[in-house]
Amino acid sequence: ASERWQSVSRTLDGMLKNHKAISLLLRDEMPRESEATRAAVARAKFRCVAAMQVYASFDSAQLADVERLVQRYEGALCVAYLEDVEVRPPRPRPRPSRPAEVVLGVVVGSPPLPPAQRTYYSCLIDGTQTDDDGRLRKDAGGRLAPTYRIELPGMPILGNGKSDNQNCALPFTRGPILQAIDCNQDGYLEEARRACMR
C-alpha cells in the first residue's frame, strides 16, 4: 500500500474506535439485548463518512482497498464521492411542415444533435448493497454500488482542497455532532470511550 492509503486507513481506524467504544459501552449497559440489537444501536449512534471525492476514477487496486475498508468496519464506515455522467439529450424531431429528405441514411434538414451535457451526483456507499451471494454489489466499472445518489445543480468543485471534499459528504451526515478531520490523525480506544461517556 502507498503512504497515502496507509494514512487513510490509519485515520479511519482511529475515528472508528469511537464506534468500537460505543459497542463496548452498550455491551455493559444492555447485557440482555442481542448482539444484533446492540450493533444496530451502535450504528445509529455513530457513523463515519469518509469523503473520497475522486473514488469514481480510482484504479482497481484502489477500489479493492476501499472495499476492504468498507467490509472491515461493517456498516459503520460510509464513503461519499462525486460522480459525473455524460448525458446526451435526444435529437429533436424535424418539423413536419417540410418533407424530410434522406441522403446516405441521414435526414437532411433535421436539427443538429445537441451537445452532451454533464450531470453531477454526490453518492454514498454504506455497505448495505449486496448481491444474492451476500457480497458487496458493484457496478460495471468495478466500483461499489452506491446506496444514495443525489443530483447536484452543477459542477461542485469551486476551488480545491479540504472544503470541497467535505461538501460532497455533508448531505449524508446526521446528528447533533459533526467532526471534520484531515488525514494523518489517529485515535485511541481509551480516548474514544471517555468521549462517548460524556
Secondary structure by P-SEA (a helix, b strand, c coil): ccaaaaaaaaaaaaaaaaaaaaaaaaaaacccccaaaaaaaaaaabbbbbbccccccccaaaaaaaaaaaaaacccbbbbbbbbbbbbcccccccccbbbbbcccccccccccccbbbbbbbcccccccccccccccccccccccccbbbbccccccccccaaaaaaaacccccccbbbbbbccbbbbaaaaaaaaac
